[in-house]
């Protein structure tokens, strides 16, 4: 059979040589991303059957490697099961996450415990309200945090380290100067309410606090208020315990204060244990016989109309609860609604969409209307009977609420649900059914990210991310291990997406726009700098920088006197500057850039385009500072000399940065120079946050089978690739449905015109792209490869960026032969 096929191809080659017509087929638009559902033989224009770890619209229509993720903080030794950026009205910003049995916050790159002893592995969600962070996971009591991090033992105004959060419905406790309570003992607090007729109470507890050896009074803040009509609030406290565990297990609470009215939210507790255990009325047993106003343990929550709404309690799975208005600490036990309680489903999300509260269950979506008086609040009939078993996949977008349901991604538009993932059905079918509850969705910057566990991979954690560009209606697939997402997009943050790892590394990464670039390529940019025995020439778009006189004829004498003050006339130059020539005064010089405001968190690499000749050298130095003034007086770094990308990540980054280029030559007749080739003359890459980034990863694009818009046989002649990139290797594979399967590599570090001696293939530099021309070699029968359908695969296995804008295939085509 193989022999027959070879004879057929040989006969075709003879026909081609006699009558073939050369044509060009171009792949120049990758904008539709991935279509893994369609047959590879029916691939549509602008699609690829696989688009892995790539982006299709960084530059519209192009194909680019996705940005590498940068490590923000090592968050622990377990998966990150909740991630949140906490913003306060005073400008404070904190990153908070859940992992294992802990809640942490990021203190200057170091994880610091907020709370320990939580249920292992539970997913946490968070909201911010009234400057408090509020968190819930459905198993542990809901928590709140006011951002206090002061935790030095035996210090006035401080909490106990690792115990910074209170349970929602309780006050915060901190040390207070005084010696009325017992020294070096653990305490906790609860609150009760009275309206003149009935009692209500909360079982929520304050943060555990350890009194000091010398500072052992306690001060309470953010004491919860009661509902309208509350006349008294009662503060209850344990007696001092020798350990934290004993304090948490202690159920004996004694009244230590009565607060008249419903406004005061602070209290200095000076009641000794000897006085407290007199058990003053009303006793806790009396108050706790009233109504239980404790915030219920639920999986999901949202702030809507100045109330905290909660859903999916482990006992009452279809109950929707809401807090007192403006008061998330207090939940009247009558304030709840059952959402289709007899349908056998559970609440799986609560979202606000277009001002309406939308409640999702496993098999339905309905509205809960709150625009009338509270007594008239009610649930609608289902608007959609396509719900979700994947609560963390739900995200509100401009085009509706996106979510995963069995075998599809859907959008709920407020009236109905529509499938949006038909193009990637094969990947959706790869979602591991037993892990849909851990699948995660997040919307930011016109992209919906859906992280899931791949059934095909055989792994047990989220390891794939479908990214859907809602503007272009295009999907790509990333290989990333992600359990949760959050955008840093308020305050002084820069709008960067972050994620928490689903693996045991516990990493928190910044990605998608985490990398920045300072690019210098135009003459006006160079002219804004300072010259010392260097000069620019050329045009705005094609400038050059070299050793030379840095003055005009009018200023020549002044410049000469800086070389030697005895020079008064042109004739004296030969006396005092015997080595100077008309082109340049000496063999060394510098160009110093303006001071740039980068606000970099860490530097990555510096690149430049140099031509040295046989006698020249160019090096670069960097200095930085928190202000322009400090940057301008800082010491420059050690000079670096590799123009293809010197690693400068060890340098300390700051908001402002300045570059200095050092030129030298051993022969004054000749000068090294910098020129613009492609996109830059000098380029510095940096990260907004972090400095350690993920290791190399595979990027791949597969065209599917292409017939070049005709059904004839095609003999490949030449493949031309238009690309951008400064380092690494780009591999192009081409093969047909017969026996032809070849590939070639493009060295992206080459930055000048070059013809390869052994192959004749060509590198050509242009203003917009680098171009690599590959001349298709003959096969073993000494003929160019022939096929009816051809397939092209672009791949790369490092972390360095690249972009492909076009692939141009030159071929000969002959009419079909029977």
C-alpha positions, 0 to 999 in steps of 0.5 A: 500500500505504501509503495502504491502511495509513493508511486501516486505521489511521484506521478503527481509530482511529474504532473505538477512540474509540467503544469502546476500553478503557484498560489499563496494561501494565508492564515492571517486571522486567529481571532475566533480562538478555539473550536474543539467541537467541529470536525477538523475537516470542517474547520471554520475561518479564524478558528483553531482546533486547539488554542493552548496557553495562547491569546488571540486578541492581544493584538487583534487577529494575532496569536500570542503566548499568554503572559506568565503568572507571577508569584505574589505570595506563598500562601501555604502548603495546601490549596487556596480555597478562597481569595479576596482583595479587601478594600476599606474607605480609608484607603487600606488594602489587604489580600485575604485567603483561606487554606487548610484550616486557616485564614491568612492575610498578606503582610508585605509578602508574608502570610499572617494568620487571621484565624486558625482551627477552621474546617479543613478544605472548605471553600470560603467566599467574602464580601465587604460591608461597612468597612468590614470583611465578612466571610462564610463557608457554610460549616464554620461560623461566619466571620468578620474583620475590620483590618486590625493587625496589631497583635503584640502581647501585653500591649494596649489596643492590641489583639492576640496574634492569630486571632484577629477576626470575630464571628459575625454577630459579636464584638471585637476584643482588644487589650486595654490598660488596667489590671481588673481581669485576670492576667495571662488568661483567655476570654471571649464575649457574646451579646444579648438584646432586649426590647422591653418585652422579649429577649434575643441573642447571638451565639457568635463569639468575639475573637479569643483574646489573651490578657497580658501579664501587666495589661489585662483589661479588655476593650470591645469595639464594633458591638452589634446593635439590635433591631429598631426598638432595642432598649438594652444590650447585654455583654456576656463574657467567659471567665479566664481560661488557661488555654485558647481551646478551653475558652472556645469550649467554655459555655459558661457566660456571665453578664459584665455590662448593660448598654442602654439604648441602641447606639453605643458600640464600644465598651471598656470591660473592667469587671473582675472574674470574681464579680462576673461569676456572681451571675447578674441578671439577666443571666445568659440562660434567661436571654438565650431562652429568647429569639436566636438572632445569630447569623446562619451558617451558609455557603453563599452571601451577597449585599443587596439593598443594605442587607446581607442575604445568605443562602444554603444552610446545611440544614435548610438548603432552600432557605434564603435569609436576610439581615436587619437593614444596615446591620449584618450582625443581626438576623431576625429568625423570622426573616427568611424565605423558602425558595421552592423548598419541595423541588429536591434541589438546593440553593447554589448561588445568590447574585444581584443582576440589573438590581434584582436578586437572582437565586439559582438552584441545581435545576432552576433560576428565579428572582426574589423581588425586594422593591416593595415593603418587606412584608411583600417580598416574594419569589418568582416562578422559575425563569430558567429550568437550567440551573447549576450544580457548580456554585463557584462557576457563577459570575455576573457579566455584562452579557448575563450571569455565566455558569456551568450546568451539566455539559455546558456553559450558559448565560442567564440573561434575566429572562432565560438561559442560553448555551454559550459553549458549543464551540468548546463542547469537547472541552466541556465534556472533559469536566470531571463530573465528581468535581463540578462542585469545585469548578470555579468561574470568574469574570474580569476585563471582558473575559470569563475564566472557567477553571475545572478538573480535566477528566482526561488528565486523571488528576484530582484538582482543577488543572484546566481553565477555559477563557472566554472573550465575550467581545470576540466570542472566542475561547482559548484553553490554559493549563493552570491549576486554579481554585479561585480568582480575584481582581485587584482593581480598586484603590491604588491597585492596577487592575490585575487578575490574581488566582489561588492555586488548586495544588498543594503548593499554596501559591497565589499568582498575579497574571493577565497584565502582570507584566509591563514593558518600557520600550524606547524606539523613537528619536524623540524619546532619545532626545528627551535624555541627556548626552555625554559624548553621544549623539542621535541621528536618523529619522523619528522612526529609524533613529541611531545612537552613537559616540559623537559630539553632543553639541552644535556649532554654536555651542562647540567652544563651550563643549570643548572647554569642558574637555580642557579649559585652555582651549580657546580656538579651533587651532588649540584642539589638536594641542589639548585634544590630540585624539579627537576627530571630527566625528567624536571627541574621544572613545567613551560616552554615555546616554542617560534616559529621562526618569520614568514612572513605572511603579514596578514591583520587580524587574525582569530583563533588559534588552537592546539592539546594538552593532559593535563592529570589531572595536566597540562595546555597549553596556547598560546600568539602572537606578531607581527610587521612590521619588524622582529626586531619590531616583536622580541621586541613587547609585547606578547598578553594575553594568550589564552587557547581554543585549539579548535579555539580561536578567535584572530581577535581583535589582531592587525595583521602585516606582521611578527608574532611570537607564544609562547606556555606556558606549566605548570603542578601542578605535576612535575611527569606529563607533558602536551604535544602537538602532531600532529593529522591530519594536524597540531600541531599548526595552525593559520588562518588569512586573507590577507585583512579585518577581518569581514566575511560573516555569516554562509551559507549552503553548500550541495552536492547531489549524485543523485540516486545510484544503486552501479553499480548493480540493486540488492536490497541493505541493508546498513550496515555501512557508513564511511566518510573520512574528514578534519575539526576542528569545526562545524557539518557535516550532512550526509543524506541517503535515498531510493525511498521507505520509508527510510530517515535517517541522522547523524551528525559528530562533526568535533571538535573531534580530538582524537579517540572516540567511542560514547557510545550510538551508537557505532559509531567511530571517528578515527584520522589518518595522512591524514584524520579524519574518522567517522564510522557510523553503520546503525541502524535497522529500525522499523521492526528491520532490516537494511534499504533496497533499490534498489537505494540510495541517499546521501546528505552532508550538513553543515551550518556554515562558518568553512572549511571542506573537504570530500575525500571519503564516503565508504558504506558497504552493503549486496546485493541480486539478484533481486526478482520478 
